[in-house]
């Protein structure tokens, strides 16, 4: 199976560096081998030039032509329902969980630690019971 995520016009990308970090954009035009013109009207990113090193390509594609206007990109984005598809993806869910974890207070982290300890204790007890019942059956 070959590579499937190509830099192409209409490819939805995730901005990983810069002021638009964490937002989705659509590649509208490829300027050269290092930069692309992107637009993210539904995610609040204005049309701008971004280096490919700052982008992570997603599996989503939007049907737009080269140099498409912002309004055209918005219509294609909504037609392809990119926002909902992104929200369902494991990548978006991971980003959300990382954001929640980063916003936890010290006490929240403590409660999480105690909950994990309790869960591991219950798992250990169940494992011990299973081993004990196997030894009795032999």
DRENTORKOL-3810 file (N, C-alpha, C; in nm, 4 decimals):
REM DRENTORKOL-3810
@n.u->0.0851; n.v->-0.1174; n.w->0.0000; ca.u->0.0000; ca.v->0.0000; ca.w->0.0000; c.u->0.0892; c.v->0.1231; c.w->0.0000
@n.u->0.0672; n.v->0.2116; n.w->-0.0953; ca.u->0.1520; ca.v->0.3287; ca.w->-0.1102; c.u->0.1057; c.v->0.4459; c.w->-0.0269
@n.u->0.1775; n.v->0.5531; n.w->-0.0439; ca.u->0.1476; ca.v->0.6756; ca.w->0.0282; c.u->0.0211; c.v->0.7379; c.w->-0.0286
@n.u->-0.0705; n.v->0.7831; n.w->0.0563; ca.u->-0.2001; ca.v->0.8329; ca.w->0.0102; c.u->-0.2248; c.v->0.9796; c.w->0.0396
@n.u->-0.1483; n.v->1.0395; n.w->0.1291; ca.u->-0.1699; ca.v->1.1797; ca.w->0.1662; c.u->-0.0714; c.v->1.2676; c.w->0.0903
@n.u->-0.1133; n.v->1.3173; n.w->-0.0253; ca.u->-0.0272; ca.v->1.4011; ca.w->-0.1068; c.u->-0.0582; c.v->1.5481; c.w->-0.0836
@n.u->0.0434; n.v->1.6316; n.w->-0.1029; ca.u->0.0209; ca.v->1.7756; ca.w->-0.1002; c.u->-0.0496; c.v->1.8087; c.w->-0.2305
@n.u->-0.1747; n.v->1.8474; n.w->-0.2214; ca.u->-0.2521; ca.v->1.8795; ca.w->-0.3404; c.u->-0.3567; c.v->1.9835; c.w->-0.3069
@n.u->-0.4042; n.v->2.0495; n.w->-0.4108; ca.u->-0.5052; ca.v->2.1529; ca.w->-0.3915; c.u->-0.6331; c.v->2.0864; c.w->-0.3413
@n.u->-0.6839; n.v->2.1377; n.w->-0.2306; ca.u->-0.8038; ca.v->2.0819; ca.w->-0.1701; c.u->-0.7755; c.v->1.9918; c.w->-0.0514
@n.u->-0.6499; n.v->1.9614; n.w->-0.0266; ca.u->-0.6149; ca.v->1.8759; ca.w->0.0873; c.u->-0.6343; c.v->1.9539; c.w->0.2171
@n.u->-0.7028; n.v->1.8946; n.w->0.3119; ca.u->-0.7216; ca.v->1.9562; ca.w->0.4431; c.u->-0.5984; c.v->1.9227; c.w->0.5265
@n.u->-0.5446; n.v->2.0249; n.w->0.5935; ca.u->-0.4235; ca.v->2.0067; ca.w->0.6735; c.u->-0.4446; c.v->2.0629; c.w->0.8133
@n.u->-0.3688; n.v->2.0105; n.w->0.9061; ca.u->-0.3714; ca.v->2.0531; ca.w->1.0458; c.u->-0.2480; c.v->2.1390; c.w->1.0694
@n.u->-0.2681; n.v->2.2600; n.w->1.1197; ca.u->-0.1556; ca.v->2.3498; ca.w->1.1463; c.u->-0.0956; c.v->2.3116; c.w->1.2815
@n.u->0.0338; n.v->2.2761; n.w->1.2803; ca.u->0.0980; ca.v->2.2288; ca.w->1.4029; c.u->0.1901; c.v->2.3311; c.w->1.4675
@n.u->0.2213; n.v->2.4395; n.w->1.3964; ca.u->0.3132; ca.v->2.5404; ca.w->1.4482; c.u->0.2624; c.v->2.6783; c.w->1.4094
@n.u->0.2805; n.v->2.7745; n.w->1.4974; ca.u->0.2484; ca.v->2.9131; ca.w->1.4639; c.u->0.1232; c.v->2.9634; c.w->1.5325
@n.u->0.0792; n.v->3.0830; n.w->1.4937; ca.u->-0.0374; ca.v->3.1436; ca.w->1.5587; c.u->-0.1681; c.v->3.0683; c.w->1.5327
@n.u->-0.1745; n.v->2.9926; n.w->1.4248; ca.u->-0.2955; ca.v->2.9156; ca.w->1.3920; c.u->-0.2843; c.v->2.7711; c.w->1.4377
@n.u->-0.1968; n.v->2.7445; n.w->1.5319; ca.u->-0.1721; ca.v->2.6080; ca.w->1.5786; c.u->-0.3010; c.v->2.5420; c.w->1.6267
@n.u->-0.3224; n.v->2.4179; n.w->1.5807; ca.u->-0.4385; ca.v->2.3422; ca.w->1.6235; c.u->-0.5618; c.v->2.3626; c.w->1.5383
@n.u->-0.5499; n.v->2.4340; n.w->1.4273; ca.u->-0.6658; ca.v->2.4612; ca.w->1.3420; c.u->-0.6512; c.v->2.3911; c.w->1.2077
@n.u->-0.7640; n.v->2.3717; n.w->1.1417; ca.u->-0.7655; ca.v->2.3071; ca.w->1.0113; c.u->-0.7671; c.v->2.4109; c.w->0.9000
@n.u->-0.6949; n.v->2.3808; n.w->0.7927; ca.u->-0.6913; ca.v->2.4679; ca.w->0.6753; c.u->-0.7019; c.v->2.3817; c.w->0.5500
@n.u->-0.7325; n.v->2.4476; n.w->0.4382; ca.u->-0.7370; ca.v->2.3813; ca.w->0.3085; c.u->-0.6251; c.v->2.4393; c.w->0.2229
@n.u->-0.5497; n.v->2.3532; n.w->0.1564; ca.u->-0.4461; ca.v->2.4006; ca.w->0.0651; c.u->-0.5150; c.v->2.4504; c.w->-0.0611
@n.u->-0.4993; n.v->2.5803; n.w->-0.0878; ca.u->-0.5642; ca.v->2.6436; ca.w->-0.2026; c.u->-0.4696; c.v->2.6485; c.w->-0.3218
@n.u->-0.3409; n.v->2.6637; n.w->-0.2961; ca.u->-0.2425; ca.v->2.6699; ca.w->-0.4037; c.u->-0.1059; c.v->2.6312; c.w->-0.3483
@n.u->-0.0258; n.v->2.5675; n.w->-0.4318; ca.u->0.1107; ca.v->2.5327; ca.w->-0.3937; c.u->0.2022; c.v->2.6384; c.w->-0.4538
@n.u->0.2732; n.v->2.7125; n.w->-0.3694; ca.u->0.3588; ca.v->2.8215; ca.w->-0.4155; c.u->0.4910; c.v->2.7661; c.w->-0.4681
@n.u->0.5606; n.v->2.6880; n.w->-0.3882; ca.u->0.6822; ca.v->2.6193; ca.w->-0.4304; c.u->0.6957; c.v->2.4923; c.w->-0.3472
@n.u->0.8125; n.v->2.4317; n.w->-0.3485; ca.u->0.8273; ca.v->2.3038; ca.w->-0.2788; c.u->0.8283; c.v->2.3164; c.w->-0.1275
@n.u->0.8297; n.v->2.4389; n.w->-0.0762; ca.u->0.8334; ca.v->2.4591; ca.w->0.0682; c.u->0.7095; c.v->2.5250; c.w->0.1256
@n.u->0.6298; n.v->2.5923; n.w->0.0431; ca.u->0.5197; ca.v->2.6734; ca.w->0.0944; c.u->0.3903; c.v->2.6496; c.w->0.0165
@n.u->0.2800; n.v->2.6741; n.w->0.0863; ca.u->0.1483; ca.v->2.6627; ca.w->0.0245; c.u->0.0622; c.v->2.7802; c.w->0.0680
@n.u->-0.0322; n.v->2.8161; n.w->-0.0176; ca.u->-0.1330; ca.v->2.9161; ca.w->0.0167; c.u->-0.2504; c.v->2.8393; c.w->0.0755
@n.u->-0.2860; n.v->2.8710; n.w->0.1985; ca.u->-0.3924; ca.v->2.7978; ca.w->0.2671; c.u->-0.5037; c.v->2.8929; c.w->0.3084
@n.u->-0.6205; n.v->2.8356; n.w->0.3295; ca.u->-0.7366; ca.v->2.9128; ca.w->0.3724; c.u->-0.8172; c.v->2.8245; c.w->0.4668
@n.u->-0.8597; n.v->2.8814; n.w->0.5777; ca.u->-0.9395; ca.v->2.8066; ca.w->0.6749; c.u->-1.0575; c.v->2.8886; c.w->0.7210
@n.u->-1.1535; n.v->2.9164; n.w->0.6324; ca.u->-1.2631; ca.v->3.0055; ca.w->0.6688; c.u->-1.3530; c.v->2.9510; c.w->0.7796
@n.u->-1.3664; n.v->2.8204; n.w->0.7892; ca.u->-1.4545; ca.v->2.7630; ca.w->0.8907; c.u->-1.3826; c.v->2.7400; c.w->1.0237
@n.u->-1.2515; n.v->2.7554; n.w->1.0237; ca.u->-1.1765; ca.v->2.7387; ca.w->1.1481; c.u->-1.1139; c.v->2.8689; c.w->1.1955
@n.u->-1.1416; n.v->2.9776; n.w->1.1246; ca.u->-1.0937; ca.v->3.1081; ca.w->1.1684; c.u->-0.9527; c.v->3.1419; c.w->1.1253
@n.u->-0.9019; n.v->3.0749; n.w->1.0236; ca.u->-0.7683; ca.v->3.1039; ca.w->0.9723; c.u->-0.7831; c.v->3.1815; c.w->0.8421
@n.u->-0.7266; n.v->3.3013; n.w->0.8383; ca.u->-0.7353; ca.v->3.3812; ca.w->0.7164; c.u->-0.6404; c.v->3.3243; c.w->0.6113
@n.u->-0.6631; n.v->3.3615; n.w->0.4864; ca.u->-0.5802; ca.v->3.3136; ca.w->0.3762; c.u->-0.4373; c.v->3.3629; c.w->0.3963
@n.u->-0.3440; n.v->3.2678; n.w->0.3952; ca.u->-0.2043; ca.v->3.3032; ca.w->0.4189; c.u->-0.1124; c.v->3.1966; c.w->0.3629
@n.u->0.0147; n.v->3.2315; n.w->0.3569; ca.u->0.1161; ca.v->3.1393; ca.w->0.3112; c.u->0.1726; c.v->3.0678; c.w->0.4341
@n.u->0.1813; n.v->2.9344; n.w->0.4271; ca.u->0.2341; ca.v->2.8560; ca.w->0.5388; c.u->0.3367; c.v->2.7570; c.w->0.4843
@n.u->0.4426; n.v->2.7390; n.w->0.5594; ca.u->0.5466; ca.v->2.6432; ca.w->0.5246; c.u->0.4933; c.v->2.5015; c.w->0.5466
@n.u->0.5333; n.v->2.4082; n.w->0.4602; ca.u->0.4874; ca.v->2.2700; ca.w->0.4735; c.u->0.5329; c.v->2.2058; c.w->0.6044
@n.u->0.6427; n.v->2.2549; n.w->0.6604; ca.u->0.6903; ca.v->2.2007; ca.w->0.7876; c.u->0.5931; c.v->2.2315; c.w->0.9007
@n.u->0.5079; n.v->2.3319; n.w->0.8811; ca.u->0.4107; ca.v->2.3705; ca.w->0.9834; c.u->0.2774; c.v->2.2996; c.w->0.9659
@n.u->0.2642; n.v->2.2187; n.w->0.8611; ca.u->0.1376; ca.v->2.1513; ca.w->0.8308; c.u->0.1512; c.v->2.0010; c.w->0.8480
@n.u->0.0417; n.v->1.9402; n.w->0.8901; ca.u->0.0307; ca.v->1.7952; ca.w->0.8912; c.u->-0.0904; c.v->1.7609; c.w->0.8057
@n.u->-0.0696; n.v->1.6821; n.w->0.7027; ca.u->-0.1771; ca.v->1.6500; ca.w->0.6096; c.u->-0.2748; c.v->1.5514; c.w->0.6722
@n.u->-0.4031; n.v->1.5725; n.w->0.6456; ca.u->-0.5066; ca.v->1.4807; ca.w->0.6931; c.u->-0.5543; c.v->1.3957; c.w->0.5763
@n.u->-0.6438; n.v->1.3038; n.w->0.6041; ca.u->-0.6969; ca.v->1.2179; ca.w->0.4985; c.u->-0.8117; c.v->1.2839; c.w->0.4229
@n.u->-0.8535; n.v->1.4019; n.w->0.4659; ca.u->-0.9699; ca.v->1.4670; ca.w->0.4073; c.u->-0.9325; c.v->1.5521; c.w->0.2867
@n.u->-1.0214; n.v->1.5520; n.w->0.1874; ca.u->-1.0047; ca.v->1.6320; ca.w->0.0660; c.u->-1.1306; c.v->1.7134; c.w->0.0416
@n.u->-1.1115; n.v->1.8345; n.w->-0.0086; ca.u->-1.2225; ca.v->1.9223; ca.w->-0.0448; c.u->-1.2078; c.v->1.9525; c.w->-0.1929
@n.u->-1.3162; n.v->1.9463; n.w->-0.2679; ca.u->-1.3086; ca.v->1.9728; ca.w->-0.4113; c.u->-1.3118; c.v->2.1226; c.w->-0.4373
@n.u->-1.1934; n.v->2.1796; n.w->-0.4602; ca.u->-1.1801; ca.v->2.3202; ca.w->-0.4978; c.u->-1.0759; c.v->2.3299; c.w->-0.6084
@n.u->-1.0875; n.v->2.4350; n.w->-0.6875; ca.u->-0.9909; ca.v->2.4581; ca.w->-0.7941; c.u->-0.8712; c.v->2.5364; c.w->-0.7435
@n.u->-0.7690; n.v->2.5483; n.w->-0.8271; ca.u->-0.6508; ca.v->2.6254; ca.w->-0.7873; c.u->-0.6855; c.v->2.7721; c.w->-0.7630
@n.u->-0.6410; n.v->2.8262; n.w->-0.6530; ca.u->-0.6652; ca.v->2.9668; ca.w->-0.6222; c.u->-0.8097; c.v->2.9982; c.w->-0.5903
@n.u->-0.8842; n.v->2.9012; n.w->-0.5398; ca.u->-1.0266; ca.v->2.9209; ca.w->-0.5104; c.u->-1.0458; c.v->3.0313; c.w->-0.4072
@n.u->-1.1527; n.v->3.1054; n.w->-0.4227; ca.u->-1.1820; ca.v->3.2142; ca.w->-0.3296; c.u->-1.2302; c.v->3.1578; c.w->-0.1962
@n.u->-1.2276; n.v->3.2428; n.w->-0.0965; ca.u->-1.2643; ca.v->3.2014; ca.w->0.0388; c.u->-1.4079; c.v->3.1506; c.w->0.0444
@n.u->-1.4982; n.v->3.2184; n.w->-0.0251; ca.u->-1.6387; ca.v->3.1776; ca.w->-0.0255; c.u->-1.6550; c.v->3.0394; c.w->-0.0890
@n.u->-1.5808; n.v->3.0132; n.w->-0.1957; ca.u->-1.5863; ca.v->2.8829; ca.w->-0.2618; c.u->-1.5335; c.v->2.7734; c.w->-0.1690
@n.u->-1.4261; n.v->2.8038; n.w->-0.0997; ca.u->-1.3688; ca.v->2.7067; ca.w->-0.0052; c.u->-1.4679; c.v->2.6780; c.w->0.1076
@n.u->-1.5358; n.v->2.7829; n.w->0.1555; ca.u->-1.6346; ca.v->2.7658; ca.w->0.2629; c.u->-1.7473; c.v->2.6734; c.w->0.2184
@n.u->-1.7993; n.v->2.6961; n.w->0.0973; ca.u->-1.9086; ca.v->2.6120; ca.w->0.0460; c.u->-1.8637; c.v->2.4671; c.w->0.0304
@n.u->-1.7440; n.v->2.4464; n.w->-0.0242; ca.u->-1.6928; ca.v->2.3107; ca.w->-0.0431; c.u->-1.6680; c.v->2.2425; c.w->0.0914
@n.u->-1.6203; n.v->2.3190; n.w->0.1891; ca.u->-1.5950; ca.v->2.2673; ca.w->0.3248; c.u->-1.7254; c.v->2.2167; c.w->0.3861
@n.u->-1.8301; n.v->2.2995; n.w->0.3756; ca.u->-1.9595; ca.v->2.2616; ca.w->0.4336; c.u->-2.0227; c.v->2.1460; c.w->0.3575
@n.u->-2.0050; n.v->2.1437; n.w->0.2244; ca.u->-2.0613; ca.v->2.0359; ca.w->0.1435; c.u->-1.9954; c.v->1.9021; c.w->0.1790
@n.u->-1.8638; n.v->1.9043; n.w->0.2008; ca.u->-1.7914; ca.v->1.7822; ca.w->0.2371; c.u->-1.8065; c.v->1.7484; c.w->0.3852
@n.u->-1.8644; n.v->1.8393; n.w->0.4634; ca.u->-1.8888; ca.v->1.8199; ca.w->0.6065; c.u->-1.7594; c.v->1.7853; c.w->0.6816
@n.u->-1.6573; n.v->1.8639; n.w->0.6549; ca.u->-1.5250; ca.v->1.8392; ca.w->0.7119; c.u->-1.5244; c.v->1.8555; c.w->0.8636
@n.u->-1.5967; n.v->1.9545; n.w->0.9143; ca.u->-1.5967; ca.v->1.9792; ca.w->1.0590; c.u->-1.6474; c.v->1.8570; c.w->1.1359
@n.u->-1.7556; n.v->1.7961; n.w->1.0883; ca.u->-1.8108; ca.v->1.6778; ca.w->1.1555; c.u->-1.7182; c.v->1.5572; c.w->1.1396
@n.u->-1.6625; n.v->1.5403; n.w->1.0201; ca.u->-1.5713; ca.v->1.4280; ca.w->0.9974; c.u->-1.4475; c.v->1.4400; c.w->1.0850
@n.u->-1.3981; n.v->1.5635; n.w->1.0990; ca.u->-1.2802; ca.v->1.5861; ca.w->1.1830; c.u->-1.3121; c.v->1.5549; c.w->1.3289
@n.u->-1.4301; n.v->1.5978; n.w->1.3748; ca.u->-1.4679; ca.v->1.5750; ca.w->1.5143; c.u->-1.4782; c.v->1.4259; c.w->1.5458
@n.u->-1.5127; n.v->1.3440; n.w->1.4464; ca.u->-1.5258; ca.v->1.1999; ca.w->1.4666; c.u->-1.3914; c.v->1.1273; c.w->1.4611
@n.u->-1.2900; n.v->1.1906; n.w->1.4054; ca.u->-1.1617; ca.v->1.1232; ca.w->1.3865; c.u->-1.0891; c.v->1.1043; c.w->1.5198
@n.u->-1.0073; n.v->1.0013; n.w->1.5259; ca.u->-0.9312; ca.v->0.9738; ca.w->1.6478; c.u->-0.8272; c.v->1.0825; c.w->1.6728
@n.u->-0.7785; n.v->1.1448; n.w->1.5672; ca.u->-0.6806; ca.v->1.2527; ca.w->1.5798; c.u->-0.7405; c.v->1.3696; c.w->1.6578
@n.u->-0.8628; n.v->1.4092; n.w->1.6208; ca.u->-0.9296; ca.v->1.5208; ca.w->1.6890; c.u->-0.9612; c.v->1.4849; c.w->1.8339
@n.u->-1.0036; n.v->1.3617; n.w->1.8561; ca.u->-1.0343; ca.v->1.3188; ca.w->1.9925; c.u->-0.9089; c.v->1.3200; c.w->2.0792
@n.u->-0.7972; n.v->1.2809; n.w->2.0214; ca.u->-0.6701; ca.v->1.2834; ca.w->2.0953; c.u->-0.6304; c.v->1.4272; c.w->2.1282
@n.u->-0.6473; n.v->1.5185; n.w->2.0324; ca.u->-0.6152; ca.v->1.6594; ca.w->2.0563; c.u->-0.7007; c.v->1.7148; c.w->2.1700
@n.u->-0.8279; n.v->1.6762; n.w->2.1694; ca.u->-0.9200; ca.v->1.7227; ca.w->2.2733; c.u->-0.8806; c.v->1.6683; c.w->2.4107
@n.u->-0.8449; n.v->1.5403; n.w->2.4156; ca.u->-0.8061; ca.v->1.4820; ca.w->2.5444; c.u->-0.6754; c.v->1.5421; c.w->2.5952
@n.u->-0.5831; n.v->1.5738; n.w->2.5046; ca.u->-0.4587; ca.v->1.6390; ca.w->2.5458; c.u->-0.4860; c.v->1.7782; c.w->2.6011
@n.u->-0.5816; n.v->1.8485; n.w->2.5404; ca.u->-0.6163; ca.v->1.9824; ca.w->2.5886; c.u->-0.6797; c.v->1.9746; c.w->2.7274
@n.u->-0.7665; n.v->1.8756; n.w->2.7482; ca.u->-0.8299; ca.v->1.8585; ca.w->2.8794; c.u->-0.7244; c.v->1.8252; c.w->2.9840
@n.u->-0.6334; n.v->1.7366; n.w->2.9486; ca.u->-0.5287; ca.v->1.6964; ca.w->3.0423; c.u->-0.4364; c.v->1.8134; c.w->3.0765
@n.u->-0.4080; n.v->1.8978; n.w->2.9774; ca.u->-0.3207; ca.v->2.0133; ca.w->3.0012; c.u->-0.3874; c.v->2.1168; c.w->3.0909
@n.u->-0.5200; n.v->2.1211; n.w->3.0884; ca.u->-0.5909; ca.v->2.2209; ca.w->3.1687; c.u->-0.6252; c.v->2.1711; c.w->3.3096
@n.u->-0.5814; n.v->2.0506; n.w->3.3436; ca.u->-0.6112; ca.v->1.9955; ca.w->3.4757; c.u->-0.5317; c.v->2.0679; c.w->3.5841
@n.u->-0.5946; n.v->2.0839; n.w->3.6983; ca.u->-0.5252; ca.v->2.1428; ca.w->3.8133; c.u->-0.4495; c.v->2.0326; c.w->3.8875
@n.u->-0.3748; n.v->2.0713; n.w->3.9863; ca.u->-0.2977; ca.v->1.9760; ca.w->4.0652; c.u->-0.3899; c.v->1.8766; c.w->4.1356
@n.u->-0.4999; n.v->1.9267; n.w->4.1884; ca.u->-0.5946; ca.v->1.8398; ca.w->4.2585; c.u->-0.6618; c.v->1.7428; c.w->4.1611
@n.u->-0.6917; n.v->1.7901; n.w->4.0383; ca.u->-0.7501; ca.v->1.7012; ca.w->3.9374; c.u->-0.6533; c.v->1.5882; c.w->3.9024
@n.u->-0.5259; n.v->1.6205; n.w->3.8884; ca.u->-0.4258; ca.v->1.5175; ca.w->3.8595; c.u->-0.4157; c.v->1.4180; c.w->3.9753
@n.u->-0.4275; n.v->1.4670; n.w->4.0978; ca.u->-0.4239; ca.v->1.3805; ca.w->4.2155; c.u->-0.5430; c.v->1.2849; c.w->4.2149
@n.u->-0.6635; n.v->1.3378; n.w->4.1866; ca.u->-0.7830; ca.v->1.2528; ca.w->4.1828; c.u->-0.7707; c.v->1.1475; c.w->4.0726
@n.u->-0.7147; n.v->1.1870; n.w->3.9577; ca.u->-0.6950; ca.v->1.0927; ca.w->3.8481; c.u->-0.5984; c.v->0.9816; c.w->3.8890
@n.u->-0.4916; n.v->1.0181; n.w->3.9578; ca.u->-0.3941; ca.v->0.9205; ca.w->4.0045; c.u->-0.4599; c.v->0.8203; c.w->4.0997
@n.u->-0.5412; n.v->0.8701; n.w->4.1929; ca.u->-0.6080; ca.v->0.7821; ca.w->4.2889; c.u->-0.7088; c.v->0.6902; c.w->4.2193
@n.u->-0.7793; n.v->0.7421; n.w->4.1185; ca.u->-0.8747; ca.v->0.6598; ca.w->4.0444; c.u->-0.8020; c.v->0.5486; c.w->3.9689
@n.u->-0.6867; n.v->0.5802; n.w->3.9109; ca.u->-0.6083; ca.v->0.4785; ca.w->3.8401; c.u->-0.5567; c.v->0.3729; c.w->3.9368
@n.u->-0.5145; n.v->0.4148; n.w->4.0555; ca.u->-0.4674; ca.v->0.3194; ca.w->4.1561; c.u->-0.5796; c.v->0.2243; c.w->4.1966
@n.u->-0.6995; n.v->0.2784; n.w->4.2166; ca.u->-0.8137; ca.v->0.1950; ca.w->4.2554; c.u->-0.8477; c.v->0.0959; c.w->4.1444
@n.u->-0.8433; n.v->0.1428; n.w->4.0197; ca.u->-0.8750; ca.v->0.0554; ca.w->3.9069; c.u->-0.7718; c.v->-0.0568; c.w->3.8953
@n.u->-0.6449; n.v->-0.0231; n.w->3.9094; ca.u->-0.5404; ca.v->-0.1256; ca.w->3.9027; c.u->-0.5551; c.v->-0.2264; c.w->4.0170
@n.u->-0.5965; n.v->-0.1788; n.w->4.1336; ca.u->-0.6174; ca.v->-0.2692; ca.w->4.2462; c.u->-0.7287; c.v->-0.3686; c.w->4.2182
@n.u->-0.8388; n.v->-0.3203; n.w->4.1608; ca.u->-0.9502; ca.v->-0.4092; ca.w->4.1271; c.u->-0.9093; c.v->-0.5089; c.w->4.0193
@n.u->-0.8327; n.v->-0.4631; n.w->3.9204; ca.u->-0.7873; ca.v->-0.5538; ca.w->3.8153; c.u->-0.6977; c.v->-0.6628; c.w->3.8732
@n.u->-0.6116; n.v->-0.6251; n.w->3.9665; ca.u->-0.5237; ca.v->-0.7231; ca.w->4.0305; c.u->-0.6015; c.v->-0.8266; c.w->4.1092
@n.u->-0.7061; n.v->-0.7827; n.w->4.1786; ca.u->-0.7887; ca.v->-0.8759; ca.w->4.2562; c.u->-0.8612; c.v->-0.9736; c.w->4.1638
@n.u->-0.9154; n.v->-0.9226; n.w->4.0535; ca.u->-0.9839; ca.v->-1.0102; ca.w->3.9580; c.u->-0.8868; c.v->-1.1102; c.w->3.8959
@n.u->-0.7676; n.v->-1.0646; n.w->3.8654; ca.u->-0.6656; ca.v->-1.1525; ca.w->3.8087; c.u->-0.6281; c.v->-1.2621; c.w->3.9087
@n.u->-0.6123; n.v->-1.2240; n.w->4.0342; ca.u->-0.5772; ca.v->-1.3215; ca.w->4.1376; c.u->-0.6878; c.v->-1.4258; c.w->4.1538
@n.u->-0.8141; n.v->-1.3823; n.w->4.1489; ca.u->-0.9265; ca.v->-1.4767; ca.w->4.1589; c.u->-0.9259; c.v->-1.5734; c.w->4.0415
@n.u->-0.8988; n.v->-1.5217; n.w->3.9214; ca.u->-0.8969; ca.v->-1.6069; ca.w->3.8026; c.u->-0.7852; c.v->-1.7102; c.w->3.8121
@n.u->-0.6688; n.v->-1.6697; n.w->3.8566; ca.u->-0.5559; ca.v->-1.7624; ca.w->3.8724; c.u->-0.5880; c.v->-1.8679; c.w->3.9780
@n.u->-0.6507; n.v->-1.8249; n.w->4.0873; ca.u->-0.6846; ca.v->-1.9165; ca.w->4.1962; c.u->-0.7854; c.v->-2.0211; c.w->4.1484
@n.u->-0.8852; n.v->-1.9778; n.w->4.0703; ca.u->-0.9853; ca.v->-2.0723; ca.w->4.0206; c.u->-0.9240; c.v->-2.1690; c.w->3.9192
@n.u->-0.8253; n.v->-2.1242; n.w->3.8429; ca.u->-0.7577; ca.v->-2.2140; ca.w->3.7493; c.u->-0.6766; c.v->-2.3199; c.w->3.8234
@n.u->-0.6120; n.v->-2.2797; n.w->3.9322; ca.u->-0.5323; ca.v->-2.3745; ca.w->4.0104; c.u->-0.6208; c.v->-2.4782; c.w->4.0778
@n.u->-0.7416; n.v->-2.4364; n.w->4.1212; ca.u->-0.8337; ca.v->-2.5300; ca.w->4.1865; c.u->-0.8868; c.v->-2.6319; c.w->4.0865
@n.u->-0.9088; n.v->-2.5881; n.w->3.9624; ca.u->-0.9675; ca.v->-2.6777; ca.w->3.8625; c.u->-0.8690; c.v->-2.7839; c.w->3.8145
@n.u->-0.7385; n.v->-2.7651; n.w->3.8393; ca.u->-0.6396; ca.v->-2.8647; ca.w->3.7951; c.u->-0.6317; c.v->-2.9809; c.w->3.8860
END
